[in-house]
């Protein structure tokens, strides 16, 4: 079960983000006990959030694979051949029940 480095970094990033959320909730609970007002999370939690964000973004961009071209005339998007067995190509469907032209007018 070989996990890639990007996947492990992504799991670590999600764990860091979860720990930052837990730390913020714990900090707010402590402030409620001390009857102080919440003005924002501590700087350590903010740094943890940024670190988790960087790890998660890096993993999200590297784990799925390489980007493919979206241009219609690209080599990757060319249709090579039709399926060998044309018997399974069905052109009769429920769309023929609907009229070809619909005379619907928008209400103003």
N, C-alpha and C positions, 0 to 999 in steps of 0.2 A: 504494500500500500504506500507507494511513493508520492508524497505530497511535494509540490513544487515550492520553491522559495517564496514566490509571490503569494501563493495561497497561505503559507504559514505567516507571512508578514500581514496579510489581510486579517487573519484570525487574531493575531496579536494586536492589530489596530482596533478591532472591534472590542477586544477585552479592555484595552486602554480607555476607549470611549465609555464603556460600561462602568469602569472603575471611577472615571471622572464624574459620571452622573451620580453614582452611589455616594461619592465624597461630597458632592454638592448637597444632596438630600441630608446627609449626616450633618454637614455644617449648618444647614438651616434649622435642623432639629436642635442643635447645640445653641444656636442663637435664640430660639424660642424659650429654651430652658433659662438662659441668662437674661431673657427679656430685652434683647437688643434688636434693632431693626436690620433687615437684610438689605445690603446695598449692592451686593454682587459676590461672586465666588472668589475665593482666595487666588492669588497669582499662581500658586502651584497647580490648582485645578485648571486654570486657563492654559498654562503651559502643557498640561496633560491633554487637554482638548486639542490643542494645535498639533501635538505630536501624534495623537490618534488619528486626526484628520489627514495628516501627511501620509501615515502608514496605510490608511484605508484607501486614499486616492491612488497611491502608487500601486497597490494591489489591484484596484479596480481597472487600472489602465494596462497592467501587464499580464494578468491572469487570463482574460478571455482570448488572447492570441493577437495575431497581427491584423491590422486594419486592411480591408480589401477596397478596391476601387469601386466607386459608385457610378462611374461614367458608362453610358450605354454602349460605347464602342470599345470598351476595354476587353483585353484578352480573357479575363476571368468571367465575363458576363456573356460570352458567346454560347449559343445553343449548339451542342455538338451533334446530336441526332435525336430523332423521335424514338420513343420506346419500341422495342422489337415486336411486341405483341400489341397490335392496334385494336384487338377485340375488346379491350377493357376501356377504350375511350368512349365515353357516353356523352352524347350531345342533346339527349332528351331530358329535360329537367322541368321543374315547376315554373320556370320563368315564362313558359309559353301560355300560362293561364292569364297573365296580366296583359292588358291591351297594349298595343304598340305605342299609340299616342294617347296620352291622358289629357283631357280637356279640363284641367284643374286651374282655377284662377285664384290668385291670392286675395284675401279679404283685407281691405284697407280700413 
